[in-house]
């Protein structure tokens, strides 16, 4: 394996949030532990949400990695697409509001909800 595959939540040119798969090259390290280049970050936050919590549609304010530490969360898009992320899974959240745009509740963003009876704990790692 010479790359790290991950899911990206992004704002497409039509303003709608979508998912795509991308890879990060792993050129460094050793055969026992391949490493990517160092990716700068702008700090991190942890979050705890009780079961039953859900959000309205919203945009990510700052591009960030989201890692599910425990529990499960569903990310839903305007087109009806959704994905469930479980403990140990992650995605890069970058569905920011397009430059100069005003939030349109019928176009922009994604929604999220906690799945099941286990609280959700997540780690957000902001980009620099």
Backbone atoms as SQL, in Angstrom:
CREATE TABLE atoms (id INTEGER PRIMARY KEY, chain TEXT, resi INTEGER, resn TEXT, atom TEXT, x REAL, y REAL, z REAL);
INSERT INTO atoms VALUES
  (1, 'A', 1, 'UNK', 'N', 0.859, -1.190, 0.000),
  (2, 'A', 1, 'UNK', 'CA', 0.000, 0.000, 0.000),
  (3, 'A', 1, 'UNK', 'C', 0.895, 1.240, 0.000),
  (4, 'A', 2, 'UNK', 'N', 0.715, 2.073, -0.971),
  (5, 'A', 2, 'UNK', 'CA', 1.528, 3.283, -1.043),
  (6, 'A', 2, 'UNK', 'C', 0.699, 4.547, -0.877),
  (7, 'A', 3, 'UNK', 'N', -0.580, 4.389, -0.477),
  (8, 'A', 3, 'UNK', 'CA', -1.405, 5.568, -0.236),
  (9, 'A', 3, 'UNK', 'C', -2.449, 5.259, 0.835),
  (10, 'A', 4, 'UNK', 'N', -3.016, 6.316, 1.369),
  (11, 'A', 4, 'UNK', 'CA', -4.011, 6.268, 2.426),
  (12, 'A', 4, 'UNK', 'C', -5.320, 6.755, 1.821),
  (13, 'A', 5, 'UNK', 'N', -6.308, 5.890, 1.702),
  (14, 'A', 5, 'UNK', 'CA', -7.591, 6.252, 1.100),
  (15, 'A', 5, 'UNK', 'C', -8.506, 6.833, 2.165),
  (16, 'A', 6, 'UNK', 'N', -9.183, 7.937, 1.820),
  (17, 'A', 6, 'UNK', 'CA', -10.113, 8.557, 2.762),
  (18, 'A', 6, 'UNK', 'C', -11.288, 9.187, 2.023),
  (19, 'A', 7, 'UNK', 'N', -12.372, 9.380, 2.765),
  (20, 'A', 7, 'UNK', 'CA', -13.579, 10.018, 2.250),
  (21, 'A', 7, 'UNK', 'C', -13.484, 11.516, 2.479),
  (22, 'A', 8, 'UNK', 'N', -13.908, 12.282, 1.480),
  (23, 'A', 8, 'UNK', 'CA', -13.941, 13.744, 1.580),
  (24, 'A', 8, 'UNK', 'C', -15.383, 14.203, 1.397),
  (25, 'A', 9, 'UNK', 'N', -15.875, 15.028, 2.311),
  (26, 'A', 9, 'UNK', 'CA', -17.153, 15.712, 2.191),
  (27, 'A', 9, 'UNK', 'C', -16.808, 17.103, 1.695),
  (28, 'A', 10, 'UNK', 'N', -17.316, 17.486, 0.503),
  (29, 'A', 10, 'UNK', 'CA', -16.903, 18.759, -0.096),
  (30, 'A', 10, 'UNK', 'C', -18.089, 19.473, -0.728),
  (31, 'A', 11, 'UNK', 'N', -17.912, 20.753, -1.003),
  (32, 'A', 11, 'UNK', 'CA', -18.908, 21.536, -1.729),
  (33, 'A', 11, 'UNK', 'C', -18.516, 21.528, -3.198),
  (34, 'A', 12, 'UNK', 'N', -19.394, 21.001, -4.049),
  (35, 'A', 12, 'UNK', 'CA', -19.131, 20.936, -5.482),
  (36, 'A', 12, 'UNK', 'C', -19.405, 22.299, -6.122),
  (37, 'A', 13, 'UNK', 'N', -19.078, 22.435, -7.396),
  (38, 'A', 13, 'UNK', 'CA', -19.251, 23.709, -8.093),
  (39, 'A', 13, 'UNK', 'C', -20.706, 24.154, -8.163),
  (40, 'A', 14, 'UNK', 'N', -21.661, 23.204, -8.001),
  (41, 'A', 14, 'UNK', 'CA', -23.078, 23.563, -8.004),
  (42, 'A', 14, 'UNK', 'C', -23.567, 24.013, -6.631),
  (43, 'A', 15, 'UNK', 'N', -22.659, 24.026, -5.627),
  (44, 'A', 15, 'UNK', 'CA', -23.010, 24.470, -4.285),
  (45, 'A', 15, 'UNK', 'C', -23.467, 23.358, -3.359),
  (46, 'A', 16, 'UNK', 'N', -23.721, 22.156, -3.900),
  (47, 'A', 16, 'UNK', 'CA', -24.207, 21.044, -3.095),
  (48, 'A', 16, 'UNK', 'C', -23.052, 20.261, -2.473),
  (49, 'A', 17, 'UNK', 'N', -23.259, 19.782, -1.253),
  (50, 'A', 17, 'UNK', 'CA', -22.271, 18.934, -0.588),
  (51, 'A', 17, 'UNK', 'C', -22.316, 17.545, -1.212),
  (52, 'A', 18, 'UNK', 'N', -21.150, 16.944, -1.398),
  (53, 'A', 18, 'UNK', 'CA', -21.035, 15.606, -1.975),
  (54, 'A', 18, 'UNK', 'C', -19.894, 14.866, -1.307),
  (55, 'A', 19, 'UNK', 'N', -19.865, 13.550, -1.498),
  (56, 'A', 19, 'UNK', 'CA', -18.765, 12.721, -1.032),
  (57, 'A', 19, 'UNK', 'C', -17.895, 12.334, -2.222),
  (58, 'A', 20, 'UNK', 'N', -16.594, 12.180, -1.989),
  (59, 'A', 20, 'UNK', 'CA', -15.692, 11.590, -2.971),
  (60, 'A', 20, 'UNK', 'C', -14.580, 10.876, -2.201),
  (61, 'A', 21, 'UNK', 'N', -13.921, 9.960, -2.868),
  (62, 'A', 21, 'UNK', 'CA', -12.802, 9.247, -2.272),
  (63, 'A', 21, 'UNK', 'C', -11.506, 9.840, -2.814),
  (64, 'A', 22, 'UNK', 'N', -10.521, 10.024, -1.948),
  (65, 'A', 22, 'UNK', 'CA', -9.210, 10.525, -2.348),
  (66, 'A', 22, 'UNK', 'C', -8.138, 9.699, -1.672),
  (67, 'A', 23, 'UNK', 'N', -6.918, 9.854, -2.149),
  (68, 'A', 23, 'UNK', 'CA', -5.786, 9.155, -1.558),
  (69, 'A', 23, 'UNK', 'C', -4.690, 10.147, -1.203),
  (70, 'A', 24, 'UNK', 'N', -3.997, 9.849, -0.113),
  (71, 'A', 24, 'UNK', 'CA', -2.838, 10.621, 0.308),
  (72, 'A', 24, 'UNK', 'C', -1.630, 9.714, 0.123),
  (73, 'A', 25, 'UNK', 'N', -0.629, 10.189, -0.596),
  (74, 'A', 25, 'UNK', 'CA', 0.581, 9.399, -0.838),
  (75, 'A', 25, 'UNK', 'C', 1.322, 9.155, 0.476),
  (76, 'A', 26, 'UNK', 'N', 1.968, 8.004, 0.557),
  (77, 'A', 26, 'UNK', 'CA', 2.758, 7.628, 1.732),
  (78, 'A', 26, 'UNK', 'C', 4.203, 7.389, 1.314),
  (79, 'A', 27, 'UNK', 'N', 4.935, 8.468, 1.006),
  (80, 'A', 27, 'UNK', 'CA', 6.289, 8.310, 0.476),
  (81, 'A', 27, 'UNK', 'C', 7.380, 8.088, 1.523),
  (82, 'A', 28, 'UNK', 'N', 7.069, 8.308, 2.791),
  (83, 'A', 28, 'UNK', 'CA', 8.103, 8.255, 3.813),
  (84, 'A', 28, 'UNK', 'C', 7.987, 7.058, 4.730),
  (85, 'A', 29, 'UNK', 'N', 8.809, 7.045, 5.757),
  (86, 'A', 29, 'UNK', 'CA', 8.788, 5.986, 6.745),
  (87, 'A', 29, 'UNK', 'C', 9.623, 4.799, 6.331),
  (88, 'A', 30, 'UNK', 'N', 9.133, 3.622, 6.666),
  (89, 'A', 30, 'UNK', 'CA', 9.833, 2.377, 6.361),
  (90, 'A', 30, 'UNK', 'C', 8.803, 1.354, 5.888),
  (91, 'A', 31, 'UNK', 'N', 9.242, 0.207, 5.384),
  (92, 'A', 31, 'UNK', 'CA', 8.278, -0.810, 4.959),
  (93, 'A', 31, 'UNK', 'C', 7.308, -1.225, 6.075),
  (94, 'A', 32, 'UNK', 'N', 7.734, -1.092, 7.329),
  (95, 'A', 32, 'UNK', 'CA', 6.867, -1.457, 8.454),
  (96, 'A', 32, 'UNK', 'C', 5.894, -0.350, 8.838),
  (97, 'A', 33, 'UNK', 'N', 6.176, 0.887, 8.446),
  (98, 'A', 33, 'UNK', 'CA', 5.324, 2.022, 8.818),
  (99, 'A', 33, 'UNK', 'C', 5.476, 3.123, 7.776),
  (100, 'A', 34, 'UNK', 'N', 4.655, 3.049, 6.733),
  (101, 'A', 34, 'UNK', 'CA', 4.686, 4.078, 5.689),
  (102, 'A', 34, 'UNK', 'C', 4.074, 5.365, 6.234),
  (103, 'A', 35, 'UNK', 'N', 4.632, 6.505, 5.851),
  (104, 'A', 35, 'UNK', 'CA', 4.167, 7.791, 6.355),
  (105, 'A', 35, 'UNK', 'C', 3.886, 8.768, 5.214),
  (106, 'A', 36, 'UNK', 'N', 2.875, 9.616, 5.430),
  (107, 'A', 36, 'UNK', 'CA', 2.625, 10.726, 4.511),
  (108, 'A', 36, 'UNK', 'C', 3.598, 11.848, 4.850),
  (109, 'A', 37, 'UNK', 'N', 3.590, 12.876, 4.017),
  (110, 'A', 37, 'UNK', 'CA', 4.276, 14.108, 4.377),
  (111, 'A', 37, 'UNK', 'C', 3.548, 14.678, 5.594),
  (112, 'A', 38, 'UNK', 'N', 4.196, 15.535, 6.357),
  (113, 'A', 38, 'UNK', 'CA', 3.565, 16.164, 7.505),
  (114, 'A', 38, 'UNK', 'C', 2.476, 17.111, 7.002),
  (115, 'A', 39, 'UNK', 'N', 1.277, 16.959, 7.527),
  (116, 'A', 39, 'UNK', 'CA', 0.145, 17.802, 7.142),
  (117, 'A', 39, 'UNK', 'C', -0.084, 18.804, 8.274),
  (118, 'A', 40, 'UNK', 'N', 0.069, 20.103, 8.010),
  (119, 'A', 40, 'UNK', 'CA', -0.095, 21.097, 9.071),
  (120, 'A', 40, 'UNK', 'C', -1.527, 21.097, 9.612),
  (121, 'A', 41, 'UNK', 'N', -1.663, 21.413, 10.885),
  (122, 'A', 41, 'UNK', 'CA', -2.999, 21.501, 11.477),
  (123, 'A', 41, 'UNK', 'C', -3.127, 22.807, 12.244),
  (124, 'A', 42, 'UNK', 'N', -4.370, 23.152, 12.513),
  (125, 'A', 42, 'UNK', 'CA', -4.661, 24.386, 13.218),
  (126, 'A', 42, 'UNK', 'C', -5.270, 24.130, 14.585),
  (127, 'A', 43, 'UNK', 'N', -4.951, 22.988, 15.191),
  (128, 'A', 43, 'UNK', 'CA', -5.500, 22.643, 16.498),
  (129, 'A', 43, 'UNK', 'C', -6.566, 21.569, 16.376),
  (130, 'A', 44, 'UNK', 'N', -7.036, 21.102, 17.525),
  (131, 'A', 44, 'UNK', 'CA', -8.064, 20.070, 17.516),
  (132, 'A', 44, 'UNK', 'C', -9.076, 20.320, 18.619),
  (133, 'A', 45, 'UNK', 'N', -10.241, 19.704, 18.469),
  (134, 'A', 45, 'UNK', 'CA', -11.292, 19.741, 19.473),
  (135, 'A', 45, 'UNK', 'C', -11.837, 18.336, 19.620),
  (136, 'A', 46, 'UNK', 'N', -12.376, 18.030, 20.795),
  (137, 'A', 46, 'UNK', 'CA', -13.103, 16.792, 20.998),
  (138, 'A', 46, 'UNK', 'C', -14.558, 17.157, 21.281),
  (139, 'A', 47, 'UNK', 'N', -15.452, 16.240, 20.943),
  (140, 'A', 47, 'UNK', 'CA', -16.887, 16.508, 21.130),
  (141, 'A', 47, 'UNK', 'C', -17.549, 15.272, 21.703),
  (142, 'A', 48, 'UNK', 'N', -18.505, 15.497, 22.583),
  (143, 'A', 48, 'UNK', 'CA', -19.336, 14.436, 23.130),
  (144, 'A', 48, 'UNK', 'C', -20.791, 14.830, 22.867),
  (145, 'A', 49, 'UNK', 'N', -21.558, 13.938, 22.229),
  (146, 'A', 49, 'UNK', 'CA', -22.972, 14.196, 21.965),
  (147, 'A', 49, 'UNK', 'C', -23.778, 12.992, 22.443),
  (148, 'A', 50, 'UNK', 'N', -24.867, 13.227, 23.199),
  (149, 'A', 50, 'UNK', 'CA', -25.677, 12.117, 23.680),
  (150, 'A', 50, 'UNK', 'C', -26.507, 11.495, 22.556),
  (151, 'A', 51, 'UNK', 'N', -26.995, 10.264, 22.772),
  (152, 'A', 51, 'UNK', 'CA', -27.852, 9.624, 21.768),
  (153, 'A', 51, 'UNK', 'C', -29.057, 10.512, 21.446),
  (154, 'A', 52, 'UNK', 'N', -29.533, 10.409, 20.210),
  (155, 'A', 52, 'UNK', 'CA', -30.723, 11.149, 19.801),
  (156, 'A', 52, 'UNK', 'C', -30.469, 12.526, 19.238),
  (157, 'A', 53, 'UNK', 'N', -29.242, 13.015, 19.305),
  (158, 'A', 53, 'UNK', 'CA', -28.935, 14.360, 18.816),
  (159, 'A', 53, 'UNK', 'C', -28.867, 14.355, 17.290),
  (160, 'A', 54, 'UNK', 'N', -29.416, 15.383, 16.684),
  (161, 'A', 54, 'UNK', 'CA', -29.306, 15.560, 15.228),
  (162, 'A', 54, 'UNK', 'C', -29.184, 17.048, 14.944),
  (163, 'A', 55, 'UNK', 'N', -28.724, 17.373, 13.752),
  (164, 'A', 55, 'UNK', 'CA', -28.559, 18.782, 13.386),
  (165, 'A', 55, 'UNK', 'C', -29.405, 19.107, 12.162),
  (166, 'A', 56, 'UNK', 'N', -29.646, 20.384, 11.974),
  (167, 'A', 56, 'UNK', 'CA', -30.218, 20.873, 10.728),
  (168, 'A', 56, 'UNK', 'C', -29.089, 20.918, 9.702),
  (169, 'A', 57, 'UNK', 'N', -29.426, 21.195, 8.445),
  (170, 'A', 57, 'UNK', 'CA', -28.393, 21.332, 7.427),
  (171, 'A', 57, 'UNK', 'C', -27.513, 22.525, 7.769),
  (172, 'A', 58, 'UNK', 'N', -26.220, 22.334, 7.606),
  (173, 'A', 58, 'UNK', 'CA', -25.239, 23.371, 7.903),
  (174, 'A', 58, 'UNK', 'C', -23.975, 23.081, 7.098),
  (175, 'A', 59, 'UNK', 'N', -23.101, 24.071, 6.994),
  (176, 'A', 59, 'UNK', 'CA', -21.807, 23.911, 6.328),
  (177, 'A', 59, 'UNK', 'C', -20.709, 23.810, 7.379),
  (178, 'A', 60, 'UNK', 'N', -19.630, 23.171, 7.008),
  (179, 'A', 60, 'UNK', 'CA', -18.439, 23.148, 7.844),
  (180, 'A', 60, 'UNK', 'C', -17.827, 24.546, 7.806),
  (181, 'A', 61, 'UNK', 'N', -17.475, 25.081, 8.961),
  (182, 'A', 61, 'UNK', 'CA', -16.914, 26.437, 8.989),
  (183, 'A', 61, 'UNK', 'C', -15.443, 26.449, 8.623),
  (184, 'A', 62, 'UNK', 'N', -14.715, 25.390, 8.981),
  (185, 'A', 62, 'UNK', 'CA', -13.287, 25.276, 8.709),
  (186, 'A', 62, 'UNK', 'C', -13.010, 23.851, 8.261),
  (187, 'A', 63, 'UNK', 'N', -12.248, 23.687, 7.196),
  (188, 'A', 63, 'UNK', 'CA', -11.896, 22.340, 6.754),
  (189, 'A', 63, 'UNK', 'C', -11.242, 21.586, 7.910),
  (190, 'A', 64, 'UNK', 'N', -11.653, 20.334, 8.105),
  (191, 'A', 64, 'UNK', 'CA', -11.169, 19.576, 9.247),
  (192, 'A', 64, 'UNK', 'C', -11.329, 18.077, 9.037),
  (193, 'A', 65, 'UNK', 'N', -10.451, 17.326, 9.674),
  (194, 'A', 65, 'UNK', 'CA', -10.601, 15.876, 9.742),
  (195, 'A', 65, 'UNK', 'C', -11.553, 15.590, 10.889),
  (196, 'A', 66, 'UNK', 'N', -12.474, 14.661, 10.692),
  (197, 'A', 66, 'UNK', 'CA', -13.366, 14.222, 11.756),
  (198, 'A', 66, 'UNK', 'C', -13.110, 12.737, 11.965),
  (199, 'A', 67, 'UNK', 'N', -12.740, 12.355, 13.185),
  (200, 'A', 67, 'UNK', 'CA', -12.477, 10.963, 13.539),
  (201, 'A', 67, 'UNK', 'C', -13.502, 10.556, 14.592),
  (202, 'A', 68, 'UNK', 'N', -14.236, 9.484, 14.329),
  (203, 'A', 68, 'UNK', 'CA', -15.205, 8.979, 15.296),
  (204, 'A', 68, 'UNK', 'C', -14.450, 8.117, 16.306),
  (205, 'A', 69, 'UNK', 'N', -14.492, 8.529, 17.563),
  (206, 'A', 69, 'UNK', 'CA', -13.801, 7.801, 18.629),
  (207, 'A', 69, 'UNK', 'C', -14.689, 6.719, 19.236),
  (208, 'A', 70, 'UNK', 'N', -15.977, 7.018, 19.419),
  (209, 'A', 70, 'UNK', 'CA', -16.945, 6.028, 19.892),
  (210, 'A', 70, 'UNK', 'C', -18.325, 6.426, 19.393),
  (211, 'A', 71, 'UNK', 'N', -19.184, 5.441, 19.270),
  (212, 'A', 71, 'UNK', 'CA', -20.529, 5.676, 18.755),
  (213, 'A', 71, 'UNK', 'C', -20.556, 5.670, 17.239),
  (214, 'A', 72, 'UNK', 'N', -21.690, 6.100, 16.692),
  (215, 'A', 72, 'UNK', 'CA', -21.866, 6.150, 15.240),
  (216, 'A', 72, 'UNK', 'C', -22.587, 7.436, 14.876),
  (217, 'A', 73, 'UNK', 'N', -22.214, 7.999, 13.720),
  (218, 'A', 73, 'UNK', 'CA', -22.898, 9.191, 13.230),
  (219, 'A', 73, 'UNK', 'C', -23.228, 9.025, 11.754),
  (220, 'A', 74, 'UNK', 'N', -24.355, 9.588, 11.382),
  (221, 'A', 74, 'UNK', 'CA', -24.763, 9.584, 9.980),
  (222, 'A', 74, 'UNK', 'C', -24.623, 10.998, 9.439),
  (223, 'A', 75, 'UNK', 'N', -24.028, 11.111, 8.266),
  (224, 'A', 75, 'UNK', 'CA', -23.947, 12.381, 7.552),
  (225, 'A', 75, 'UNK', 'C', -24.878, 12.261, 6.351),
  (226, 'A', 76, 'UNK', 'N', -25.854, 13.158, 6.260),
  (227, 'A', 76, 'UNK', 'CA', -26.823, 13.146, 5.170),
  (228, 'A', 76, 'UNK', 'C', -26.659, 14.353, 4.270),
  (229, 'A', 77, 'UNK', 'N', -26.812, 14.120, 2.973),
  (230, 'A', 77, 'UNK', 'CA', -26.679, 15.190, 1.982),
  (231, 'A', 77, 'UNK', 'C', -28.047, 15.558, 1.415),
  (232, 'A', 78, 'UNK', 'N', -28.126, 16.673, 0.743),
  (233, 'A', 78, 'UNK', 'CA', -29.378, 17.175, 0.171),
  (234, 'A', 78, 'UNK', 'C', -29.997, 16.227, -0.846),
  (235, 'A', 79, 'UNK', 'N', -29.159, 15.466, -1.558),
  (236, 'A', 79, 'UNK', 'CA', -29.683, 14.566, -2.586),
  (237, 'A', 79, 'UNK', 'C', -30.194, 13.246, -2.014),
  (238, 'A', 80, 'UNK', 'N', -30.208, 13.125, -0.683),
  (239, 'A', 80, 'UNK', 'CA', -30.681, 11.907, -0.032),
  (240, 'A', 80, 'UNK', 'C', -29.580, 10.909, 0.278),
  (241, 'A', 81, 'UNK', 'N', -28.380, 11.145, -0.244),
  (242, 'A', 81, 'UNK', 'CA', -27.241, 10.285, 0.052),
  (243, 'A', 81, 'UNK', 'C', -26.880, 10.426, 1.519),
  (244, 'A', 82, 'UNK', 'N', -26.521, 9.318, 2.156),
  (245, 'A', 82, 'UNK', 'CA', -26.024, 9.393, 3.527),
  (246, 'A', 82, 'UNK', 'C', -24.984, 8.305, 3.742),
  (247, 'A', 83, 'UNK', 'N', -24.126, 8.531, 4.694),
  (248, 'A', 83, 'UNK', 'CA', -23.114, 7.544, 5.085),
  (249, 'A', 83, 'UNK', 'C', -23.045, 7.513, 6.601),
  (250, 'A', 84, 'UNK', 'N', -22.838, 6.327, 7.129),
  (251, 'A', 84, 'UNK', 'CA', -22.662, 6.159, 8.569),
  (252, 'A', 84, 'UNK', 'C', -21.183, 5.922, 8.837),
  (253, 'A', 85, 'UNK', 'N', -20.658, 6.671, 9.795),
  (254, 'A', 85, 'UNK', 'CA', -19.265, 6.544, 10.210),
  (255, 'A', 85, 'UNK', 'C', -19.252, 6.004, 11.633),
  (256, 'A', 86, 'UNK', 'N', -18.505, 4.917, 11.841),
  (257, 'A', 86, 'UNK', 'CA', -18.439, 4.221, 13.129),
  (258, 'A', 86, 'UNK', 'C', -17.107, 4.489, 13.806),
  (259, 'A', 87, 'UNK', 'N', -17.005, 4.071, 15.059),
  (260, 'A', 87, 'UNK', 'CA', -15.770, 4.241, 15.827),
  (261, 'A', 87, 'UNK', 'C', -14.588, 3.713, 15.035),
  (262, 'A', 88, 'UNK', 'N', -13.543, 4.539, 14.957),
  (263, 'A', 88, 'UNK', 'CA', -12.340, 4.187, 14.214),
  (264, 'A', 88, 'UNK', 'C', -12.361, 4.671, 12.776),
  (265, 'A', 89, 'UNK', 'N', -13.509, 5.158, 12.293),
  (266, 'A', 89, 'UNK', 'CA', -13.600, 5.666, 10.920),
  (267, 'A', 89, 'UNK', 'C', -13.468, 7.183, 10.935),
  (268, 'A', 90, 'UNK', 'N', -13.234, 7.742, 9.767),
  (269, 'A', 90, 'UNK', 'CA', -12.957, 9.176, 9.669),
  (270, 'A', 90, 'UNK', 'C', -13.372, 9.696, 8.297),
  (271, 'A', 91, 'UNK', 'N', -13.412, 11.013, 8.182),
  (272, 'A', 91, 'UNK', 'CA', -13.551, 11.664, 6.873),
  (273, 'A', 91, 'UNK', 'C', -12.996, 13.075, 6.979),
  (274, 'A', 92, 'UNK', 'N', -12.707, 13.647, 5.819),
  (275, 'A', 92, 'UNK', 'CA', -12.231, 15.025, 5.752),
  (276, 'A', 92, 'UNK', 'C', -13.431, 15.888, 5.409),
  (277, 'A', 93, 'UNK', 'N', -13.835, 16.754, 6.317),
  (278, 'A', 93, 'UNK', 'CA', -15.015, 17.588, 6.148),
  (279, 'A', 93, 'UNK', 'C', -14.602, 18.945, 5.597),
  (280, 'A', 94, 'UNK', 'N', -14.999, 19.201, 4.349),
  (281, 'A', 94, 'UNK', 'CA', -14.609, 20.451, 3.697),
  (282, 'A', 94, 'UNK', 'C', -15.764, 20.991, 2.848),
  (283, 'A', 95, 'UNK', 'N', -16.986, 20.836, 3.346),
  (284, 'A', 95, 'UNK', 'CA', -18.124, 21.402, 2.611),
  (285, 'A', 95, 'UNK', 'C', -18.416, 22.803, 3.146),
  (286, 'A', 96, 'UNK', 'N', -17.434, 23.651, 2.966),
  (287, 'A', 96, 'UNK', 'CA', -17.559, 25.036, 3.409),
  (288, 'A', 96, 'UNK', 'C', -18.456, 25.810, 2.442),
  (289, 'A', 97, 'UNK', 'N', -18.984, 26.906, 2.910),
  (290, 'A', 97, 'UNK', 'CA', -19.823, 27.770, 2.078),
  (291, 'A', 97, 'UNK', 'C', -18.955, 28.376, 0.978),
  (292, 'A', 98, 'UNK', 'N', -19.390, 28.310, -0.279),
  (293, 'A', 98, 'UNK', 'CA', -18.587, 28.897, -1.362),
  (294, 'A', 98, 'UNK', 'C', -18.308, 30.380, -1.099),
  (295, 'A', 99, 'UNK', 'N', -17.124, 30.825, -1.485),
  (296, 'A', 99, 'UNK', 'CA', -16.738, 32.217, -1.260),
  (297, 'A', 99, 'UNK', 'C', -17.772, 33.169, -1.850),
  (298, 'A', 100, 'UNK', 'N', -18.202, 34.120, -1.049),
  (299, 'A', 100, 'UNK', 'CA', -19.164, 35.127, -1.478),
  (300, 'A', 100, 'UNK', 'C', -20.611, 34.683, -1.413),
  (301, 'A', 101, 'UNK', 'N', -20.863, 33.413, -1.095),
  (302, 'A', 101, 'UNK', 'CA', -22.234, 32.903, -1.051),
  (303, 'A', 101, 'UNK', 'C', -22.864, 33.156, 0.311),
  (304, 'A', 102, 'UNK', 'N', -24.175, 33.276, 0.307),
  (305, 'A', 102, 'UNK', 'CA', -24.967, 33.335, 1.522),
  (306, 'A', 102, 'UNK', 'C', -25.609, 31.956, 1.686),
  (307, 'A', 103, 'UNK', 'N', -25.644, 31.423, 2.899),
  (308, 'A', 103, 'UNK', 'CA', -26.187, 30.087, 3.121),
  (309, 'A', 103, 'UNK', 'C', -27.603, 29.986, 2.576),
  (310, 'A', 104, 'UNK', 'N', -27.833, 29.000, 1.726),
  (311, 'A', 104, 'UNK', 'CA', -29.143, 28.715, 1.155),
  (312, 'A', 104, 'UNK', 'C', -29.598, 27.378, 1.719),
  (313, 'A', 105, 'UNK', 'N', -30.632, 27.403, 2.540),
  (314, 'A', 105, 'UNK', 'CA', -31.113, 26.202, 3.222),
  (315, 'A', 105, 'UNK', 'C', -31.587, 25.113, 2.261),
  (316, 'A', 106, 'UNK', 'N', -31.769, 25.437, 0.993),
  (317, 'A', 106, 'UNK', 'CA', -32.207, 24.444, 0.009),
  (318, 'A', 106, 'UNK', 'C', -31.059, 23.875, -0.818),
  (319, 'A', 107, 'UNK', 'N', -29.850, 24.390, -0.624),
  (320, 'A', 107, 'UNK', 'CA', -28.713, 23.966, -1.443),
  (321, 'A', 107, 'UNK', 'C', -27.537, 23.497, -0.593),
  (322, 'A', 108, 'UNK', 'N', -27.081, 24.349, 0.297),
  (323, 'A', 108, 'UNK', 'CA', -25.798, 24.139, 0.973),
  (324, 'A', 108, 'UNK', 'C', -25.866, 23.170, 2.143),
  (325, 'A', 109, 'UNK', 'N', -24.721, 22.575, 2.414),
  (326, 'A', 109, 'UNK', 'CA', -24.500, 21.863, 3.655),
  (327, 'A', 109, 'UNK', 'C', -24.893, 20.401, 3.710),
  (328, 'A', 110, 'UNK', 'N', -24.741, 19.886, 4.919),
  (329, 'A', 110, 'UNK', 'CA', -25.052, 18.498, 5.254),
  (330, 'A', 110, 'UNK', 'C', -25.755, 18.503, 6.605),
  (331, 'A', 111, 'UNK', 'N', -26.334, 17.376, 6.979),
  (332, 'A', 111, 'UNK', 'CA', -26.911, 17.228, 8.311),
  (333, 'A', 111, 'UNK', 'C', -26.209, 16.054, 8.977),
  (334, 'A', 112, 'UNK', 'N', -26.301, 15.987, 10.288),
  (335, 'A', 112, 'UNK', 'CA', -25.712, 14.855, 10.996),
  (336, 'A', 112, 'UNK', 'C', -26.676, 14.390, 12.082),
  (337, 'A', 113, 'UNK', 'N', -26.542, 13.111, 12.449),
  (338, 'A', 113, 'UNK', 'CA', -27.341, 12.592, 13.557),
  (339, 'A', 113, 'UNK', 'C', -26.590, 11.435, 14.202),
  (340, 'A', 114, 'UNK', 'N', -26.824, 11.280, 15.497),
  (341, 'A', 114, 'UNK', 'CA', -26.232, 10.174, 16.232),
  (342, 'A', 114, 'UNK', 'C', -27.083, 8.944, 15.933),
  (343, 'A', 115, 'UNK', 'N', -26.435, 7.826, 15.624),
  (344, 'A', 115, 'UNK', 'CA', -27.118, 6.567, 15.323),
  (345, 'A', 115, 'UNK', 'C', -26.995, 5.663, 16.544),
  (346, 'A', 116, 'UNK', 'N', -28.103, 5.086, 16.979),
  (347, 'A', 116, 'UNK', 'CA', -28.074, 4.125, 18.081),
  (348, 'A', 116, 'UNK', 'C', -28.132, 4.766, 19.453),
  (349, 'A', 117, 'UNK', 'N', -27.860, 3.934, 20.466),
  (350, 'A', 117, 'UNK', 'CA', -28.008, 4.339, 21.867),
  (351, 'A', 117, 'UNK', 'C', -26.693, 4.695, 22.552),
  (352, 'A', 118, 'UNK', 'N', -25.602, 4.720, 21.800),
  (353, 'A', 118, 'UNK', 'CA', -24.290, 5.028, 22.363),
  (354, 'A', 118, 'UNK', 'C', -23.955, 6.496, 22.112),
  (355, 'A', 119, 'UNK', 'N', -23.475, 7.210, 23.125),
  (356, 'A', 119, 'UNK', 'CA', -23.048, 8.589, 22.878),
  (357, 'A', 119, 'UNK', 'C', -21.978, 8.636, 21.790),
  (358, 'A', 120, 'UNK', 'N', -21.904, 9.753, 21.109),
  (359, 'A', 120, 'UNK', 'CA', -20.914, 9.954, 20.056),
  (360, 'A', 120, 'UNK', 'C', -19.772, 10.792, 20.608),
  (361, 'A', 121, 'UNK', 'N', -18.552, 10.303, 20.430),
  (362, 'A', 121, 'UNK', 'CA', -17.373, 11.081, 20.766),
  (363, 'A', 121, 'UNK', 'C', -16.539, 11.210, 19.503),
  (364, 'A', 122, 'UNK', 'N', -16.198, 12.444, 19.160),
  (365, 'A', 122, 'UNK', 'CA', -15.438, 12.691, 17.936),
  (366, 'A', 122, 'UNK', 'C', -14.247, 13.582, 18.219),
  (367, 'A', 123, 'UNK', 'N', -13.276, 13.478, 17.330),
  (368, 'A', 123, 'UNK', 'CA', -12.082, 14.325, 17.352),
  (369, 'A', 123, 'UNK', 'C', -12.080, 15.119, 16.050),
  (370, 'A', 124, 'UNK', 'N', -12.023, 16.450, 16.164),
  (371, 'A', 124, 'UNK', 'CA', -11.919, 17.323, 15.017),
  (372, 'A', 124, 'UNK', 'C', -10.491, 17.854, 14.943),
  (373, 'A', 125, 'UNK', 'N', -9.831, 17.672, 13.816),
  (374, 'A', 125, 'UNK', 'CA', -8.494, 18.209, 13.625),
  (375, 'A', 125, 'UNK', 'C', -8.582, 19.248, 12.521),
  (376, 'A', 126, 'UNK', 'N', -8.475, 20.502, 12.884),
  (377, 'A', 126, 'UNK', 'CA', -8.628, 21.608, 11.938),
  (378, 'A', 126, 'UNK', 'C', -7.408, 21.724, 11.034),
  (379, 'A', 127, 'UNK', 'N', -7.627, 22.157, 9.808),
  (380, 'A', 127, 'UNK', 'CA', -6.504, 22.415, 8.923),
  (381, 'A', 127, 'UNK', 'C', -5.900, 23.770, 9.279),
  (382, 'A', 128, 'UNK', 'N', -4.666, 23.962, 8.862),
  (383, 'A', 128, 'UNK', 'CA', -3.967, 25.212, 9.206),
  (384, 'A', 128, 'UNK', 'C', -4.487, 26.359, 8.364);
